[in-house]
Amino acid sequence: METDIFVKVTAEGKLELPAKVQAKLSAGDEYVISITEDEIVLKKIRNPLTWCELSQRLEESEPDLQQPSLSEISKLVKEMRREKRSKA
C-alpha cells in the first residue's frame, strides 16, 4: 500500500509529520535513510527474531485448530502408501 502524504520543512529545518505517519512510528524503531538527488527514503530496519523471541511467541500463541493431529497425519500417510502400492 503506497500513499502520498505531503509535508513541509519548517523554518527550523524540521519535518512536521502528520498524525497518520506518527501512528506508524514506535519508540525504539530504527530506520535507514537513503538519499539521492530527488528522494529521501526512510526504510524501517527489521531485525530478525532471536531463537528466544520466536520460542516465546510460539508459547504465547493459540494452538492452530486446523493443524491435524499426529494420528490424523499417520492415517493420511498410510492411505497414501496404500494408494501408491496399489498403482504399482
C-alpha positions, -999 to +999 in steps of 0.1 A: +000+000+000+016+032-011+001+066-001+013+100-009+015+123+021+027+158+017+047+176+044+067+208+045+100+216+061+097+242+089+119+273+091+140+253+117+146+226+090+124+200+106+096+179+091+062+181+108+048+146+104+010+142+103-007+121+130-012+094+103+025+090+099+033+093+136+009+065+144+031+042+123+063+051+143+072+034+176+098+044+201+130+024+196+123+016+159+153+022+137+153+034+101+179+036+073+177+067+052+186+066+015+193+099-001+195+107-038+193+140-057+155+137-059+145+115-030+148+109+007+135+074+016+131+060+052+130+023+055+124+005+088+151-018+098+136-052+106+159-072+128+153-110+126+139-127+157+162-144+180+155-181+189+143-170+224+119-144+209+105-169+184+101-195+212+083-170+234+059-160+206+051-197+199+044-204+235+021-173+238+002-181+206-030-200+205-030-236+191-038-239+154-072-257+154-067-265+117-035-284+124-040-322+120-032-344+150-003-369+148-028-398+145-046-380+116-012-374+099-003-411+104-036-422+089-031-400+058+004-413+053-009-449+055-036-442+030-012-426+006+012-455+008-017-479+001-027-459-029+009-458-042+013-496-037-020-503-055-009-483-086+025-501-088 
